[in-house]
Amino acid sequence: MNYHGFDERDKIAIRFAEEATLGMQQTVTEEPSGISEDTREWLMRYFSEIERLELIMGVTGFNFLNRFNRITESEPDKELPPQELLDIIR
């Protein structure tokens, strides 16, 4: 990926997102978390604990939604859920 125009924090966040998304395809024995030690060290250097948690939650949340939609073959925002479900969540 071309990181031109991004500052160091942005580059680390992008690198983390890529590893968290693509690294999960590796076997557990290769890299259990999918995140390299270099990326972990850079995250510790450039982001506070709260920022790291927000980054982790954002990336993993969207990864979950993307995988869920792919497995269920759903297209988000295509149509509303059944009214019974809407009544429960409101």
C-alpha positions as CSV (number, residue, x, y, z in Angstrom):
1,M,0.0,0.0,0.0
2,N,1.1,3.5,-0.7
3,Y,1.4,5.4,2.6
4,H,2.2,8.7,1.0
5,G,0.5,11.6,2.8
6,F,-0.1,9.7,6.0
7,D,1.6,10.6,9.3
8,E,3.3,7.9,11.5
9,R,0.3,7.3,13.6
10,D,-1.9,6.8,10.5
11,K,0.6,4.4,9.0
12,I,0.7,2.3,12.2
13,A,-3.1,2.2,12.4
14,I,-3.3,1.1,8.8
15,R,-0.6,-1.5,9.3
16,F,-2.4,-2.8,12.4
17,A,-5.8,-3.0,10.5
18,E,-4.1,-4.9,7.6
19,E,-2.5,-7.4,9.9
20,A,-5.6,-7.8,12.1
21,T,-7.6,-8.4,9.0
22,L,-5.3,-10.4,6.8
23,G,-3.2,-12.0,9.5
24,M,-6.1,-13.9,10.9
25,Q,-5.9,-16.1,7.8
26,Q,-2.6,-17.5,9.1
27,T,-2.6,-20.6,11.3
28,V,-2.5,-20.1,15.0
29,T,0.9,-21.6,15.3
30,E,2.5,-19.1,12.9
31,E,1.3,-15.9,14.6
32,P,-1.5,-16.5,17.2
33,S,-2.9,-12.9,17.1
34,G,-2.0,-12.2,13.5
35,I,-0.2,-9.0,14.7
36,S,3.6,-8.8,14.3
37,E,5.9,-7.9,17.2
38,D,7.0,-4.8,15.2
39,T,3.4,-3.5,14.9
40,R,2.8,-4.2,18.6
41,E,5.8,-2.2,19.6
42,W,4.8,0.7,17.3
43,L,1.3,0.7,18.7
44,M,2.7,0.9,22.2
45,R,4.9,3.8,21.2
46,Y,2.4,5.9,19.3
47,F,-1.0,5.1,21.0
48,S,-2.2,5.3,24.5
49,E,-4.0,2.3,26.1
50,I,-7.4,3.8,25.4
51,E,-6.5,4.6,21.8
52,R,-5.2,1.1,21.3
53,L,-8.5,-0.3,22.7
54,E,-10.5,1.9,20.4
55,L,-8.5,0.9,17.4
56,I,-8.8,-2.8,18.3
57,M,-12.6,-2.5,18.8
58,G,-13.1,-0.6,15.6
59,V,-11.0,-3.0,13.4
60,T,-12.3,-6.2,14.9
61,G,-15.9,-4.9,14.9
62,F,-15.9,-4.2,11.2
63,N,-14.1,-7.5,10.5
64,F,-16.9,-9.2,12.4
65,L,-19.6,-7.4,10.4
66,N,-17.9,-8.1,7.1
67,R,-17.5,-11.8,7.8
68,F,-21.0,-12.1,9.2
69,N,-22.5,-10.4,6.1
70,R,-20.4,-12.6,3.8
71,I,-21.4,-15.8,5.6
72,T,-25.0,-14.9,5.7
73,E,-24.9,-13.5,2.2
74,S,-26.6,-10.4,3.5
75,E,-26.2,-6.9,2.0
76,P,-26.3,-4.3,4.7
77,D,-28.8,-1.5,4.4
78,K,-30.6,-3.3,1.6
79,E,-33.9,-3.7,3.5
80,L,-35.2,-3.3,7.0
81,P,-35.4,-6.3,9.4
82,P,-38.9,-7.7,10.1
83,Q,-41.1,-5.4,12.2
84,E,-41.1,-7.9,15.1
85,L,-37.3,-7.5,15.4
86,L,-37.5,-3.7,15.1
87,D,-40.0,-3.6,18.0
88,I,-37.7,-5.7,20.2
89,I,-34.6,-3.5,19.6
90,R,-36.3,-0.2,20.0
